Amino acid sequence: MPSPRDPRLSDGGNGDDAGGVPQGGPYEWWQRGTELLERGDPGAAAVLLEHAAQAEGTSSATWEALGRARYDAGNFGGAVEAFGRLVDLSPGSHYGHFALGLSLTRVNRFEQGAEHLAMAATMRPDRPEYSERLRQARATLRARREAQEGTGA
């Protein structure tokens, strides 16, 4: 992952100020972060988006982008945090529930993940990927229960 001083994170490659904060402000950090995310550099995107989220803690768009960057970078615990904040800010966000559910399953919290996946599938029954991921989470839970019952645990 690039450091906050990585020239890709600043305008024109001029670097950051002495405090390690990228040049610009929250909107510019969000713009550059989402561009990096779209170009396939989620680690660098997360650095900028974390600054944006700290500065603009109530921006749903920022928390969504930060969650995506963290998830794509393999930081599933961080993705749970970001998508959880997104759902807190926007309880009606079907994507927020879906992404939070996926992230929870990646950190082995399948019951909680299934709840959020069910919410997303209920909100958007036209999205087959929501139902499919819900089926997968429920199948995992069922298989784990059956395995526990089989061992007498």
Secondary structure, DSSP 8 states (H G I E B T S, - for coil): ---TT-GGGSGGG----TTS--SS-HHHHHHHHHHHHHTT-HHHHHHHHHHHHHH-TT-HHHHHHHHHHHHHTT-HHHHHHHHHHHHHH-TT-HHHHHHHHHHHHHTT-HHHHHHHHHHHHHH-TT-HHHHHHHHHHHHHHHHHHHHHHHHT-
